[in-house]
């Protein structure tokens, strides 16, 4: 299975606590993050924190959905949130937030493998398109979060 490593960095003029709250409340991502069709709670316990599991359905610019589950492996308010993905994507995602003089710096690290046969088959030639597509989805997230934070 092909491996992908993506690193995204965003800067916001908002306190780290507000940014962390928006990022950690992924059930509400479809309200502001274009490309996220659905987030569904899979856990029957605490809605946030280590062990929490949610199912994500993403639809990007390219015409296919990706569905994967994410289990929280680290939850350190307001600076770190990590999880392990399984399903059509497998791997690790890490949100790292840093308070800065002007607000908050966000770094997202996404180390994943695809499990869909056609994506793996096309990976040698489609890798640039898959990477470009990931960049679009993350740009949509940044734009949506920026609007959400500005709205108060």
C-alpha positions as a LaTeX table, in Angstrom:
\begin{tabular}{lrrr}
\hline
Residue & $x$ (\AA) & $y$ (\AA) & $z$ (\AA) \\
\hline
Unk1 & 0.00 & 0.00 & 0.00 \\
Unk2 & 1.36 & 3.44 & $-0.87$ \\
Unk3 & 2.36 & 5.67 & 2.01 \\
Unk4 & 1.66 & 9.39 & 2.14 \\
Unk5 & 3.01 & 12.03 & 4.51 \\
Unk6 & 1.28 & 15.39 & 4.53 \\
Unk7 & 2.15 & 18.38 & 6.71 \\
Unk8 & $-0.19$ & 21.39 & 6.81 \\
Unk9 & 0.40 & 24.61 & 8.74 \\
Unk10 & $-2.13$ & 27.32 & 9.47 \\
Unk11 & $-1.89$ & 30.58 & 11.44 \\
Unk12 & $-4.92$ & 32.15 & 13.11 \\
Unk13 & $-5.48$ & 35.43 & 14.89 \\
Unk14 & $-7.34$ & 33.68 & 17.72 \\
Unk15 & $-6.38$ & 32.22 & 21.10 \\
Unk16 & $-5.16$ & 28.63 & 21.13 \\
Unk17 & $-8.08$ & 27.54 & 23.33 \\
Unk18 & $-10.66$ & 28.66 & 20.72 \\
Unk19 & $-8.79$ & 27.04 & 17.86 \\
Unk20 & $-8.37$ & 23.78 & 19.79 \\
Unk21 & $-12.07$ & 23.75 & 20.70 \\
Unk22 & $-13.09$ & 24.03 & 17.04 \\
Unk23 & $-10.62$ & 21.38 & 15.89 \\
Unk24 & $-11.41$ & 18.92 & 18.68 \\
Unk25 & $-15.18$ & 19.21 & 18.10 \\
Unk26 & $-15.08$ & 17.24 & 14.86 \\
Unk27 & $-18.79$ & 16.39 & 15.02 \\
Unk28 & $-19.34$ & 20.02 & 13.95 \\
Unk29 & $-16.76$ & 20.03 & 11.13 \\
Unk30 & $-19.40$ & 19.53 & 8.43 \\
Unk31 & $-20.87$ & 22.90 & 9.46 \\
Unk32 & $-17.75$ & 24.78 & 8.42 \\
Unk33 & $-15.34$ & 22.44 & 6.59 \\
Unk34 & $-16.28$ & 22.04 & 2.95 \\
Unk35 & $-15.63$ & 18.52 & 1.73 \\
Unk36 & $-16.62$ & 16.81 & 4.96 \\
Unk37 & $-19.92$ & 15.11 & 4.23 \\
Unk38 & $-20.39$ & 13.52 & 7.64 \\
Unk39 & $-18.84$ & 12.80 & 11.02 \\
Unk40 & $-20.54$ & 10.13 & 13.11 \\
Unk41 & $-19.92$ & 9.22 & 16.73 \\
Unk42 & $-18.96$ & 5.56 & 17.20 \\
Unk43 & $-18.10$ & 5.66 & 20.90 \\
Unk44 & $-20.58$ & 5.04 & 23.65 \\
Unk45 & $-18.66$ & 7.00 & 26.27 \\
Unk46 & $-17.09$ & 10.44 & 26.70 \\
Unk47 & $-17.56$ & 12.43 & 23.47 \\
Unk48 & $-13.99$ & 13.75 & 23.56 \\
Unk49 & $-10.73$ & 12.32 & 24.80 \\
Unk50 & $-8.54$ & 9.27 & 24.43 \\
Unk51 & $-10.42$ & 6.24 & 23.14 \\
Unk52 & $-13.14$ & 8.25 & 21.40 \\
Unk53 & $-13.99$ & 6.89 & 17.93 \\
Unk54 & $-15.65$ & 8.68 & 15.03 \\
Unk55 & $-16.34$ & 7.85 & 11.38 \\
Unk56 & $-15.45$ & 10.50 & 8.80 \\
Unk57 & $-16.72$ & 10.79 & 5.24 \\
Unk58 & $-14.74$ & 13.17 & 3.06 \\
Unk59 & $-15.62$ & 14.24 & $-0.48$ \\
Unk60 & $-12.98$ & 16.32 & $-2.15$ \\
Unk61 & $-12.52$ & 17.97 & $-5.50$ \\
Unk62 & $-11.86$ & 14.61 & $-7.14$ \\
Unk63 & $-15.08$ & 12.58 & $-7.53$ \\
Unk64 & $-14.73$ & 9.96 & $-4.81$ \\
Unk65 & $-15.51$ & 9.67 & $-1.11$ \\
Unk66 & $-13.10$ & 8.46 & 1.54 \\
Unk67 & $-14.52$ & 6.86 & 4.68 \\
Unk68 & $-12.38$ & 6.04 & 7.68 \\
Unk69 & $-12.63$ & 5.72 & 11.44 \\
Unk70 & $-10.43$ & 7.67 & 13.81 \\
Unk71 & $-9.66$ & 6.69 & 17.39 \\
Unk72 & $-8.19$ & 9.39 & 19.62 \\
Unk73 & $-4.80$ & 8.33 & 21.03 \\
Unk74 & $-3.77$ & 11.67 & 22.56 \\
Unk75 & $-5.90$ & 14.53 & 23.90 \\
Unk76 & $-3.97$ & 17.32 & 25.62 \\
Unk77 & $-6.10$ & 20.44 & 25.71 \\
Unk78 & $-5.29$ & 22.91 & 24.15 \\
Unk79 & $-2.07$ & 21.85 & 22.45 \\
Unk80 & $-2.26$ & 18.32 & 21.01 \\
Unk81 & $-4.77$ & 15.92 & 19.54 \\
Unk82 & $-3.78$ & 12.69 & 17.78 \\
Unk83 & $-5.55$ & 9.68 & 16.41 \\
Unk84 & $-5.22$ & 6.38 & 14.60 \\
Unk85 & $-7.12$ & 5.98 & 11.33 \\
Unk86 & $-8.56$ & 2.72 & 9.99 \\
Unk87 & $-10.72$ & 1.96 & 6.99 \\
Unk88 & $-10.08$ & 3.38 & 3.53 \\
Unk89 & $-7.18$ & 5.29 & 5.05 \\
Unk90 & $-4.92$ & 3.79 & 7.70 \\
Unk91 & $-2.32$ & 5.63 & 9.73 \\
Unk92 & $-1.85$ & 8.49 & 12.18 \\
Unk93 & $-2.99$ & 12.09 & 12.31 \\
Unk94 & $-1.61$ & 14.71 & 14.70 \\
Unk95 & $-2.90$ & 18.21 & 15.44 \\
Unk96 & $-0.26$ & 20.32 & 17.21 \\
Unk97 & $-1.19$ & 23.84 & 18.33 \\
Unk98 & 1.18 & 26.54 & 19.54 \\
Unk99 & 0.25 & 29.83 & 21.13 \\
Unk100 & 2.00 & 32.72 & 19.37 \\
Unk101 & 2.10 & 36.48 & 20.05 \\
Unk102 & $-0.44$ & 37.00 & 17.25 \\
Unk103 & $-2.68$ & 33.99 & 18.01 \\
Unk104 & $-2.24$ & 30.31 & 17.19 \\
Unk105 & $-0.10$ & 28.24 & 14.87 \\
Unk106 & $-1.63$ & 24.91 & 13.85 \\
Unk107 & 0.36 & 22.04 & 12.40 \\
Unk108 & $-1.36$ & 18.92 & 11.09 \\
Unk109 & 0.70 & 15.83 & 10.30 \\
Unk110 & $-1.05$ & 13.05 & 8.40 \\
Unk111 & 0.84 & 9.80 & 7.80 \\
Unk112 & $-1.48$ & 7.43 & 5.97 \\
Unk113 & $-1.80$ & 4.53 & 3.59 \\
Unk114 & $-4.67$ & 3.94 & 1.22 \\
Unk115 & $-6.51$ & 0.62 & 1.33 \\
Unk116 & $-8.74$ & 0.99 & $-1.72$ \\
Unk117 & $-7.48$ & $-1.29$ & $-4.45$ \\
Unk118 & $-7.93$ & 1.22 & $-7.27$ \\
Unk119 & $-6.07$ & 3.96 & $-5.39$ \\
Unk120 & $-3.17$ & 1.60 & $-4.73$ \\
Unk121 & $-3.17$ & 0.47 & $-8.36$ \\
Unk122 & $-3.12$ & 4.06 & $-9.63$ \\
Unk123 & $-0.73$ & 5.41 & $-6.98$ \\
Unk124 & 2.41 & 5.34 & $-9.16$ \\
Unk125 & 0.84 & 7.76 & $-11.64$ \\
Unk126 & $-1.89$ & 9.40 & $-9.52$ \\
Unk127 & 0.17 & 10.27 & $-6.43$ \\
Unk128 & 0.52 & 13.93 & $-7.50$ \\
Unk129 & $-3.26$ & 14.18 & $-7.99$ \\
Unk130 & $-3.95$ & 12.57 & $-4.61$ \\
Unk131 & $-1.50$ & 14.99 & $-2.95$ \\
Unk132 & $-3.03$ & 17.97 & $-4.74$ \\
Unk133 & $-6.47$ & 16.78 & $-3.65$ \\
Unk134 & $-5.37$ & 16.57 & $-0.02$ \\
Unk135 & $-4.06$ & 20.14 & $-0.27$ \\
Unk136 & $-7.44$ & 21.35 & $-1.53$ \\
Unk137 & $-9.30$ & 19.66 & 1.34 \\
Unk138 & $-6.94$ & 21.20 & 3.89 \\
Unk139 & $-7.29$ & 24.64 & 2.28 \\
Unk140 & $-11.08$ & 24.28 & 2.59 \\
Unk141 & $-10.58$ & 23.45 & 6.27 \\
Unk142 & $-8.42$ & 26.51 & 6.83 \\
Unk143 & $-10.89$ & 28.79 & 5.06 \\
Unk144 & $-13.83$ & 27.37 & 7.00 \\
Unk145 & $-12.09$ & 27.57 & 10.35 \\
Unk146 & $-10.99$ & 31.13 & 9.63 \\
Unk147 & $-14.64$ & 32.09 & 8.96 \\
Unk148 & $-15.83$ & 30.24 & 12.07 \\
Unk149 & $-13.28$ & 31.94 & 14.32 \\
Unk150 & $-14.09$ & 35.38 & 12.88 \\
Unk151 & $-17.80$ & 34.81 & 13.51 \\
Unk152 & $-17.09$ & 34.55 & 17.18 \\
\hline
\end{tabular}
